[in-house]
Amino acid sequence: MTNKERYQRAFSTLHASGNFMEVKTMDKKSSRRYIPRLAAVCAAVALTLAMATAAYAADVGGIKRTVQVWLHGELTNATLDIRGDEYTLDYTDSLGQVQERGGGGIVIGPDGSERPMTEEEFMEQLDMPEVEYGEDGSVTVWWRGQKLDITDRFENGVCYVQLRDGGETLYLTVKYDDSYAASPHSYPDPDTFSAG
């Protein structure tokens, strides 16, 4: 005797009333109507949560705040927005025009691994001197509240400038119409850096 036959013999003595069968049929029909509605509501809730999560994830790791930076010798209020290894700096210039600067960078560790710069490292980068070339061939260095004309200080296309602010000293090496680098310890070697 098979299992199917055993079950049929065991339950053959039980009989359900007609009312029970009718209710059972009604529940079965009504549940069919509510399952698609419930599924649609669940799908809508899941979609809403997914969109909210995606919007939140798009902003994860972003830092946006108001900072003060030196721009062309003036302490200026600006909005710093850091996203991964890039930043934008929005500020209003002396003519009332909104300006935007951008940049970025990564730090390469001793083992060759790369990581995005931290907020402190971005702020250090923004505090570095600026070298500006005039249409007349003049070269000006801006650092914090200082403006220094270095046009006549170039020898063989390179200029070394020592900048001081209070007790802080910064050593700047400028390659004419190419690039520049600064260090708090010594003059950077002009052979080790280039604009491109």
C-alpha angles and dihedrals in degrees: 000000000000126000090252092057092047091054092047091051093046095050100033091092092060117087127185122215120246091248091058092052091049093051090046090053092048092052090049093052095044093048090056090060096049099045095068090046092048090047091051092050091048091048091050092050091047091050092049091050092047092052091048091049092049091050091049093046091052089063098041112124094013118132119198122173145136115266138172117236135171111250119175092340096310127106102236134190111232141165113243116202116186119191115175108301096348135074138191124203117201119192142151115248127218090272092056094253119138110238132188130205126183140187143140147186151183131228118230113211126217089262092054095255118141130220134170117263116263124239090258091053091050089051090050089051091051090050092057120109120270122223115207127190117209125214088246092059095260120142121212129187118207119194122165105307094345132100118190128181108216098169095118097042099077120113117184089348095305131102128190117204130181112208124194132192114174106309094341122100125192125190114214128192116192125191107202113255091348120071145306140217135196136202135178090220110047143334110294114241108254091217091064099060137046139164094243 
